[in-house]
Amino acid sequence: MTKMQDIDAIVIGSGIGGLVTATQLAAKGAKVLVLERYLIPGGSAGYFERQGYRFDVGASMIFGLGQNGTTNLLTRALSSVNVSQEAIADPVQIHYHLPQGLDLKVDRIYEKFLQNLTAHFRHEEQGIRRFYDECQKVFKCLNSMDLLSLEEPRYLLRVFFQHPLACLGLAKYLPQNAGDVARRYIKDPQLLKFIDMECYCWSVVPSDMTPMINAGMVFSDRHYGGVNYPKGGVGQIAQKLVEGLEKAEGRIQYQARVTKILTEQGKAVGVQLANGKVYQAKRIVSNATRWDTFEQLLPATEMPHNEKKWQQNYQKSPSFLSLHIGVRESVLPAGTECHHILLEDWEKMTAAEGTVFVSIPTLLDPDLAPNGYHIIHAFTPHWIDDWQELSPSEYEAKKEEAAWRIIDRLEKIFPGLDAGLDYLEVGTPRTHRRFLGREDGTYGPIPRRKLWGLLNMPFNRTAISGLYCVGDSTFPGQGLNAVAFSGFACAHRIAVDLGL
């Protein structure tokens, strides 16, 4: 057994939220141990290699790697432990291929994006500008202050005195959802559907259920810090954070699957691994989902009341069916953008296989694929229930059928895709559950119904003394930059609690 006095904090899982927590604490002098069940760090921000291709596990659209302001949280997290990551600017965030011929590119330059959108909705020119300008107001409030723990009163007081107007502005938007704001200015049903998709493509819910603060961050930062792809693949972010962690004398242990959080007299004091080994620490941080934390790592029968209430407000988002594809470069027409979203029917936006997300990272970093080839990562929402109770042969057949349905749809924007295939690997919600250790392969919580913005999203401390949560099950939610925010906040709160 490794004793409590030897470790200040144990972090369960090396997703980006967990690694930011660990590196921030290590930079403050804390003794930190990260326990990762897999062979490499990163979780859904990891990578794998096949036949000369380096595939991103999850999405390739990365915020937070900009150089200015305070919302470039990935850049700041890396810098805190004296490492950096080269990034490649993407001139277009998304190329939308939507119903009713709505074909639109979201340009990095704000005014150009507004012009592109207004060209489709001339009669809503004023409403478009007023909505997106209001998103800019939210972002300017966020981007004027250091983003740390909202659970720490002295920090809140300091920030309020330094930036009173920004704080009051954020307080105003905290209970609001993006759809409520959009409907103040916009009436056109198709344009409102487009704003639903603008939210859905990162929050996995329509605008009525997407917090305005999150929308303001995403819809504005894409024009400020921009979307930037890490050279070498998304997995490099986690690799660099681990490098920085070890520089700061923190430790990470791989193939270390935590099966139990240990408590004494209601306080979290350690963890137990699958091999029976026990580690103790002053503070325990779970980068697992709240479902895994309070139903698997702790006795579900002793779940705190506020966690039960949280589960009444939030449910697991779907997982994904993922196609990792290698294709001849001739398949992609000149001028093809890196990120695409495909939807043929507005009514199917949130359904399984309704919306297809596409990333082609080799358009930004050709070194990820063999010479003359590109990577296409296509993924679409799927629920694990559709993949249960299948024989091995049934499972493989179902994967193949689903993959070809997606490829047939992608042929509309990439003619010749089928003929140009060089490599294809299909992942299901079962794959995500197995390799990421997330219940049902979920990518985080989504509201069960319309809530008051972010007011119901929990912070890092839990009802169990000494136990903290970090990642997409905590404020402010899903996305790499969002979980980095969660990591900064969690480390700040723990550092204050430890007197660092």
PyMOL commands that set and color helices and strands:
alter all, ss='L'
color gray80, all
select helices_A, chain A and resi 4-6+16-27+43-45+73-80+99-101+110-118+122-142+153-162+164-173+178-185+189-203+207-209+212-224+235-247+290-297+300-302+305-313+329-331+346-348+361-363+366-368+384-387+392-410+429-436+439-441+480-498
alter helices_A, ss='H'
color red, helices_A
select strands_A, chain A and resi 9-12+32-35+47-50+53-56+87-89+92-98+102-107+228-230+251-253+258-264+267-273+278-280+283-286+314-316+319-328+339-342+356-359+373-382+421-427+445-447+467-469
alter strands_A, ss='S'
color yellow, strands_A
deselect
rebuild
show_as cartoon
